[in-house]
Amino acid sequence: MDTRHLPILRRAGAVLLAAGLIDLAALAYSLAQGQAYVSGFNLFAVVAGVFMLRGSLQAALVARWFAVWLLAALLATVFVLPFMQPFSLTFAQLRLGMGPEPVAMGLAALVVALLAWLAWQLGREPVRAARAARNLKPWSMTPPALLGVALVVGLGVAVAVLRGGEAAAHARLLAQQQVTPDYRLHVRSVSKTRSGQGTRITATVTAWTDSDIKTVPVQWQEP
């Protein structure tokens, strides 16, 4: 029996298991410190890693599907994110040293590299040959890639529509009253909470000039 695929699965499984354990440890630490943390791999990576260490082709197939999906979503985010706020605000943030943290960018690059490596490793010829020998139906990686891109684009469109609505316009009006006229305004978020007394709308507005950036929270009540 051909076993050329086993070293590939075990190597990928060990990496995925390690990534999952590190992610779970970071999540536990953040919760203990009361800090926010966006968990990416966690328990799924641990379980998939264990099964791949045991040579499971099914686990490898599922792991590759999710790796391609996440990779497509992350790469789409890189292209969509710059258009989610005015370019002048982005340039002001970079000029004032308020851009992405180098550590966060390094971690994001590491995650992208890891996902790309997993997708490549688990799609190599020995793995495909082993699946074919066991009559396992191959999965096309086009659907997860398209799904990842569509998810990001859909969220981007939804946010853009929300920021262009009446609530966003009212948020800008209220924020303008708290800053001087030379500040430009960008609505970052709008949320609505309904109760028996009506609807409470809360928004976060970024106000900026070439030399200053501030966050202006606003809220109001509607019937």
Backbone hydrogen bonds in HBPLUS format (Angstrom, degrees):
<---DONOR---> <-ACCEPTOR-->    atom                        ^
c    i                          cat <-CA-CA->   ^        H-A-AA   ^      H-
h    n   atom  resd res      DA  || num        DHA   H-A  angle D-A-AA Bond
n    s   type  num  typ     dist DA aas  dist angle  dist       angle   num
A0006-LEU N   A0003-THR O   3.12 MM   3  5.57 149.1  2.22 111.7 119.9     1
A0009-LEU N   A0005-HIS O   2.99 MM   4  6.30 163.3  2.02 159.5 164.2     2
A0010-ARG N   A0006-LEU O   2.88 MM   4  6.04 166.2  1.90 159.3 163.2     3
A0011-ARG N   A0007-PRO O   2.93 MM   4  5.94 155.6  1.99 140.0 146.8     4
A0012-ALA N   A0008-ILE O   2.95 MM   4  6.12 170.1  1.96 152.9 155.8     5
A0013-GLY N   A0009-LEU O   2.73 MM   4  5.78 152.2  1.81 144.2 153.5     6
A0014-ALA N   A0010-ARG O   2.89 MM   4  5.98 156.2  1.95 143.6 148.9     7
A0015-VAL N   A0011-ARG O   3.15 MM   4  6.39 159.6  2.19 147.6 152.6     8
A0016-LEU N   A0012-ALA O   2.90 MM   4  6.08 162.6  1.94 149.7 155.0     9
A0017-LEU N   A0013-GLY O   2.82 MM   4  5.93 158.3  1.87 148.9 155.1    10
A0018-ALA N   A0014-ALA O   3.00 MM   4  6.13 160.6  2.04 144.2 149.4    11
A0019-ALA N   A0015-VAL O   2.94 MM   4  6.17 159.0  1.98 148.3 154.3    12
A0020-GLY N   A0016-LEU O   2.93 MM   4  6.11 155.9  1.99 146.8 153.4    13
A0021-LEU N   A0017-LEU O   2.96 MM   4  6.19 160.1  2.00 151.6 156.5    14
A0022-ILE N   A0018-ALA O   2.97 MM   4  6.15 162.1  2.00 150.9 155.8    15
A0023-ASP N   A0019-ALA O   2.96 MM   4  6.07 154.9  2.02 142.9 150.3    16
A0024-LEU N   A0020-GLY O   2.91 MM   4  6.13 156.6  1.96 147.6 153.8    17
A0025-ALA N   A0021-LEU O   2.93 MM   4  6.13 154.7  2.00 145.1 152.2    18
A0026-ALA N   A0022-ILE O   2.92 MM   4  6.16 155.1  1.99 147.2 153.8    19
A0027-LEU N   A0023-ASP O   2.91 MM   4  6.12 152.9  1.98 145.8 153.6    20
A0028-ALA N   A0024-LEU O   2.92 MM   4  6.12 162.2  1.95 149.3 153.5    21
A0029-TYR N   A0025-ALA O   2.97 MM   4  6.15 160.5  2.01 146.4 152.0    22
A0030-SER N   A0026-ALA O   2.95 MM   4  6.09 159.7  1.99 145.6 151.2    23
A0031-LEU N   A0027-LEU O   2.98 MM   4  6.19 161.0  2.02 151.7 156.5    24
A0032-ALA N   A0028-ALA O   2.97 MM   4  6.15 157.0  2.02 146.6 153.2    25
A0033-GLN N   A0029-TYR O   2.97 MM   4  6.21 140.8  2.13 143.5 154.1    26
A0035-GLN N   A0030-SER O   2.76 MM   5  4.83 160.5  1.80 152.0 149.8    27
A0034-GLY N   A0031-LEU O   3.13 MM   3  4.95 154.1  2.20  96.8 104.7    28
A0045-ALA N   A0041-PHE O   3.34 MM   4  5.21 164.4  2.36 122.1 124.0    29
A0046-VAL N   A0042-ASN O   3.29 MM   4  6.64 154.8  2.36 147.5 155.0    30
A0047-VAL N   A0043-LEU O   2.95 MM   4  6.19 171.4  1.95 161.9 162.3    31
A0048-ALA N   A0044-PHE O   2.88 MM   4  6.01 172.7  1.88 156.6 159.1    32
A0049-GLY N   A0045-ALA O   2.81 MM   4  5.75 154.3  1.88 140.6 148.7    33
A0050-VAL N   A0046-VAL O   3.00 MM   4  6.22 157.1  2.05 148.9 154.2    34
A0051-PHE N   A0047-VAL O   3.08 MM   4  6.37 166.4  2.10 155.3 158.3    35
A0052-MET N   A0048-ALA O   2.93 MM   4  6.13 154.4  2.00 149.6 156.9    36
A0053-LEU N   A0049-GLY O   2.92 MM   4  6.11 148.6  2.02 145.2 153.9    37
A0054-ARG N   A0050-VAL O   3.24 MM   4  6.54 133.4  2.47 137.2 149.0    38
A0054-ARG N   A0051-PHE O   3.12 MM   3  5.09 131.8  2.36  92.1 105.3    39
A0056-SER N   A0051-PHE O   3.02 MM   5  5.48 163.1  2.05 141.4 141.4    40
A0055-GLY N   A0052-MET O   2.85 MM   3  4.77 158.4  1.89 102.9 109.0    41
A0060-ALA N   A0056-SER O   3.26 MM   4  6.43 150.5  2.35 133.1 141.1    42
A0061-LEU N   A0057-LEU O   2.95 MM   4  6.18 147.9  2.06 144.1 152.3    43
A0062-VAL N   A0058-GLN O   3.02 MM   4  6.36 161.3  2.06 152.9 157.0    44
A0063-ALA N   A0059-ALA O   2.85 MM   4  5.99 162.1  1.88 149.6 155.3    45
A0064-ARG N   A0060-ALA O   2.93 MM   4  6.04 153.8  1.99 141.8 148.7    46
A0065-TRP N   A0061-LEU O   3.05 MM   4  6.26 155.0  2.11 143.8 150.6    47
A0066-PHE N   A0062-VAL O   3.05 MM   4  6.36 164.6  2.07 154.5 157.3    48
A0067-ALA N   A0063-ALA O   2.88 MM   4  6.02 149.5  1.98 143.3 152.7    49
A0068-VAL N   A0064-ARG O   2.93 MM   4  6.12 161.8  1.97 152.4 155.7    50
A0069-TRP N   A0065-TRP O   3.02 MM   4  6.25 157.9  2.07 145.1 151.8    51
A0070-LEU N   A0066-PHE O   2.91 MM   4  6.06 171.9  1.92 152.7 154.3    52
A0071-LEU N   A0067-ALA O   2.89 MM   4  5.94 157.1  1.95 144.7 152.2    53
A0072-ALA N   A0068-VAL O   2.92 MM   4  6.03 163.2  1.95 148.7 152.8    54
A0073-ALA N   A0069-TRP O   3.01 MM   4  6.24 158.1  2.06 147.0 153.5    55
A0074-LEU N   A0070-LEU O   2.88 MM   4  6.07 160.8  1.92 152.0 156.7    56
A0075-LEU N   A0071-LEU O   2.97 MM   4  6.13 165.9  1.99 152.4 156.3    57
A0076-ALA N   A0072-ALA O   2.90 MM   4  6.00 154.4  1.97 144.8 152.5    58
A0077-THR N   A0073-ALA O   2.94 MM   4  6.11 147.1  2.05 140.8 149.9    59
A0078-VAL N   A0074-LEU O   3.13 MM   4  6.47 146.6  2.24 143.7 151.6    60
A0079-PHE N   A0076-ALA O   3.12 MM   3  5.28 124.8  2.43  98.2 111.5    61
A0080-VAL N   A0076-ALA O   2.86 MM   4  6.08 152.1  1.94 151.2 160.3    62
A0081-LEU N   A0077-THR O   2.79 MM   4  5.48 167.2  1.80 148.8 152.6    63
A0083-PHE N   A0080-VAL O   2.98 MM   3  5.67 144.7  2.11 121.5 131.1    64
A0084-MET N   A0081-LEU O   2.97 MM   3  5.25 167.0  1.98 117.9 121.5    65
A0089-LEU N   A0086-PRO O   3.13 MM   3  5.38 129.2  2.40 101.8 114.0    66
A0090-THR N   A0086-PRO O   3.23 MM   4  6.65 157.0  2.29 147.7 153.9    67
A0091-PHE N   A0087-PHE O   2.88 MM   4  6.17 163.0  1.91 155.8 159.8    68
A0092-ALA N   A0088-SER O   3.00 MM   4  6.12 151.2  2.08 137.4 145.4    69
A0093-GLN N   A0089-LEU O   2.91 MM   4  6.16 156.4  1.97 150.1 156.2    70
A0094-LEU N   A0090-THR O   2.99 MM   4  6.28 160.1  2.03 151.8 156.8    71
A0095-ARG N   A0091-PHE O   2.88 MM   4  6.03 157.7  1.93 147.3 153.9    72
A0096-LEU N   A0092-ALA O   2.94 MM   4  6.07 148.3  2.04 146.5 154.3    73
A0098-MET N   A0093-GLN O   2.64 MM   5  4.67 162.5  1.67 156.7 152.3    74
A0097-GLY N   A0094-LEU O   3.26 MM   3  5.12 162.9  2.29 101.0 105.0    75
A0105-MET N   A0101-GLU O   2.96 MM   4  6.28 161.7  1.99 159.0 164.6    76
A0106-GLY N   A0102-PRO O   2.83 MM   4  6.00 153.1  1.90 145.0 152.8    77
A0107-LEU N   A0103-VAL O   2.90 MM   4  6.16 156.8  1.95 149.7 155.6    78
A0108-ALA N   A0104-ALA O   2.92 MM   4  6.12 157.4  1.98 147.2 153.6    79
A0109-ALA N   A0105-MET O   2.95 MM   4  6.15 158.3  1.99 146.7 152.4    80
A0110-LEU N   A0106-GLY O   2.93 MM   4  6.14 149.5  2.03 142.3 151.2    81
A0111-VAL N   A0107-LEU O   2.91 MM   4  6.18 153.7  1.98 149.0 155.4    82
A0112-VAL N   A0108-ALA O   2.99 MM   4  6.25 162.2  2.02 150.7 155.3    83
A0113-ALA N   A0109-ALA O   2.95 MM   4  6.14 160.9  1.98 146.6 152.0    84
A0114-LEU N   A0110-LEU O   2.89 MM   4  6.08 155.2  1.95 145.7 152.8    85
A0115-LEU N   A0111-VAL O   2.91 MM   4  6.14 163.9  1.94 154.1 157.7    86
A0116-ALA N   A0112-VAL O   2.95 MM   4  6.13 162.3  1.98 150.6 155.8    87
A0117-TRP N   A0113-ALA O   2.90 MM   4  6.05 155.0  1.96 145.2 152.5    88
A0118-LEU N   A0114-LEU O   2.90 MM   4  6.15 159.2  1.95 150.1 155.6    89
A0119-ALA N   A0115-LEU O   2.93 MM   4  6.14 165.9  1.95 152.2 155.8    90
A0120-TRP N   A0116-ALA O   3.02 MM   4  6.18 152.1  2.10 143.3 150.8    91
A0121-GLN N   A0117-TRP O   2.82 MM   4  5.99 173.0  1.82 156.8 159.1    92
A0122-LEU N   A0118-LEU O   2.93 MM   4  5.93 172.7  1.93 154.8 157.2    93
A0123-GLY N   A0120-TRP O   3.16 MM   3  5.23 152.4  2.24 102.0 110.4    94
A0124-ARG N   A0121-GLN O   3.27 MM   3  5.47 167.3  2.28 112.4 113.0    95
A0127-VAL N   A0124-ARG O   3.10 MM   3  5.58 124.1  2.43 110.6 123.8    96
A0128-ARG N   A0124-ARG O   3.05 MM   4  6.38 161.4  2.08 154.0 160.0    97
A0129-ALA N   A0125-GLU O   2.81 MM   4  5.96 158.9  1.85 156.2 162.0    98
A0130-ALA N   A0126-PRO O   3.01 MM   4  6.12 150.8  2.10 137.6 145.1    99
A0131-ARG N   A0127-VAL O   3.03 MM   4  6.31 156.0  2.09 149.0 155.0   100
A0132-ALA N   A0128-ARG O   2.98 MM   4  6.22 159.3  2.03 147.7 153.5   101
A0133-ALA N   A0129-ALA O   2.91 MM   4  6.10 152.3  1.99 146.0 153.6   102
A0134-ARG N   A0130-ALA O   3.21 MM   4  6.41 133.8  2.44 136.6 147.4   103
A0134-ARG N   A0131-ARG O   3.15 MM   3  5.21 133.6  2.38  95.9 108.5   104
A0136-LEU N   A0131-ARG O   2.88 MM   5  5.08 171.8  1.89 153.0 150.2   105
A0135-ASN N   A0132-ALA O   3.06 MM   3  4.89 161.0  2.09 104.3 107.7   106
A0145-ALA N   A0141-MET O   3.32 MM   4  6.37 155.2  2.39 139.8 146.8   107
A0146-LEU N   A0142-THR O   2.89 MM   4  6.09 166.8  1.91 163.1 166.5   108
A0147-LEU N   A0143-PRO O   2.82 MM   4  5.91 157.4  1.87 152.7 159.9   109
A0148-GLY N   A0144-PRO O   2.93 MM   4  6.03 156.4  1.98 143.8 149.1   110
A0149-VAL N   A0145-ALA O   3.16 MM   4  6.41 161.7  2.19 148.4 152.6   111
A0150-ALA N   A0146-LEU O   2.83 MM   4  5.95 165.9  1.85 152.2 156.9   112
A0151-LEU N   A0147-LEU O   2.92 MM   4  5.99 153.8  1.99 145.9 152.4   113
A0152-VAL N   A0148-GLY O   3.34 MM   4  6.55 163.6  2.37 143.9 146.9   114
A0153-VAL N   A0149-VAL O   2.95 MM   4  6.17 171.4  1.96 159.2 162.0   115
A0154-GLY N   A0150-ALA O   2.79 MM   4  5.77 158.8  1.83 145.7 152.4   116
A0155-LEU N   A0151-LEU O   2.99 MM   4  6.17 160.2  2.03 146.2 151.3   117
A0156-GLY N   A0152-VAL O   2.91 MM   4  6.11 153.8  1.98 146.5 154.5   118
A0157-VAL N   A0153-VAL O   2.91 MM   4  6.18 155.8  1.97 151.0 156.8   119
A0158-ALA N   A0154-GLY O   2.96 MM   4  6.17 161.1  1.99 148.8 154.2   120
A0159-VAL N   A0155-LEU O   2.94 MM   4  6.12 159.8  1.98 148.9 154.0   121
A0160-ALA N   A0156-GLY O   2.95 MM   4  6.12 157.9  2.00 144.7 151.3   122
A0161-VAL N   A0157-VAL O   2.91 MM   4  6.15 156.9  1.97 151.7 157.3   123
A0162-LEU N   A0158-ALA O   3.01 MM   4  6.21 158.3  2.05 145.3 151.4   124
A0163-ARG N   A0159-VAL O   2.90 MM   4  6.11 157.8  1.95 151.5 157.3   125
A0164-GLY N   A0160-ALA O   3.13 MM   4  6.24 122.8  2.48 134.2 147.8   126
A0164-GLY N   A0161-VAL O   3.17 MM   3  5.15 140.9  2.33  95.2 106.5   127
A0165-GLY N   A0162-LEU O   3.33 MM   3  5.42 169.3  2.34 107.5 109.6   128
A0169-ALA N   A0165-GLY O   3.14 MM   4  6.44 155.0  2.20 145.6 152.8   129
A0170-HIS N   A0166-GLU O   2.95 MM   4  6.21 155.9  2.01 150.6 156.7   130
A0171-ALA N   A0167-ALA O   2.92 MM   4  6.15 149.7  2.01 144.0 152.9   131
A0172-ARG N   A0168-ALA O   2.97 MM   4  6.27 155.3  2.03 149.5 155.0   132
A0173-LEU N   A0169-ALA O   3.09 MM   4  6.36 152.1  2.17 141.5 149.1   133
A0174-LEU N   A0170-HIS O   2.98 MM   4  6.29 159.9  2.03 152.4 156.4   134
A0175-ALA N   A0171-ALA O   2.91 MM   4  6.09 159.0  1.95 149.1 155.6   135
A0176-GLN N   A0172-ARG O   2.87 MM   4  5.97 150.9  1.95 146.1 153.6   136
A0177-GLN N   A0174-LEU O   3.22 MM   3  5.38 136.4  2.42  98.1 109.4   137
A0178-GLN N   A0175-ALA O   2.91 MM   3  5.32 155.8  1.97 111.4 119.4   138
A0183-TYR N   A0180-THR O   3.17 MM   3  6.03 171.5  2.18 128.5 130.6   139
A0184-ARG N   A0208-TRP O   2.87 MM  24  5.36 173.4  1.88 152.1 151.1   140
A0208-TRP N   A0184-ARG O   2.91 MM  24  5.36 155.2  1.97 144.8 153.0   141
A0186-HIS N   A0206-THR O   2.85 MM  20  5.11 142.8  1.99 145.0 155.9   142
A0206-THR N   A0186-HIS O   2.75 MM  20  5.11 170.7  1.76 156.6 155.3   143
A0188-ARG N   A0204-THR O   2.77 MM  16  5.52 152.3  1.85 155.7 165.2   144
A0204-THR N   A0189-SER O   3.03 MM  15  5.33 154.0  2.10 138.9 144.5   145
A0191-SER N   A0202-THR O   2.81 MM  11  5.32 159.7  1.85 159.6 166.2   146
A0202-THR N   A0191-SER O   2.90 MM  11  5.32 163.7  1.93 154.9 160.3   147
A0193-THR N   A0200-ARG O   2.83 MM   7  5.13 158.5  1.87 148.7 156.1   148
A0200-ARG N   A0193-THR O   2.82 MM   7  5.13 166.5  1.83 154.7 151.4   149
A0195-SER N   A0198-GLY O   2.82 MM   3  5.37 157.1  1.87 162.6 170.3   150
A0198-GLY N   A0195-SER O   3.15 MM   3  5.37 162.4  2.18 107.7 113.2   151
A0199-THR N   A0222-GLU O   2.74 MM  23  5.07 166.4  1.76 151.2 156.1   152
A0222-GLU N   A0199-THR O   2.78 MM  23  5.07 158.4  1.82 147.5 155.0   153
A0201-ILE N   A0220-TRP O   2.90 MM  19  5.51 169.9  1.91 170.3 172.4   154
A0220-TRP N   A0201-ILE O   3.02 MM  19  5.51 148.6  2.12 147.7 157.5   155
A0203-ALA N   A0218-VAL O   2.89 MM  15  5.39 171.4  1.90 157.4 157.8   156
A0218-VAL N   A0203-ALA O   2.97 MM  15  5.39 169.0  1.98 155.6 157.5   157
A0205-VAL N   A0216-VAL O   2.99 MM  11  5.05 162.1  2.02 134.4 139.5   158
A0216-VAL N   A0205-VAL O   2.68 MM  11  5.05 175.6  1.69 167.0 167.6   159
A0207-ALA N   A0214-LYS O   2.87 MM   7  5.35 168.9  1.88 162.5 165.6   160
A0214-LYS N   A0207-ALA O   2.85 MM   7  5.35 163.9  1.88 161.4 166.3   161
A0209-THR N   A0212-ASP O   2.79 MM   3  5.21 157.9  1.84 156.1 160.2   162
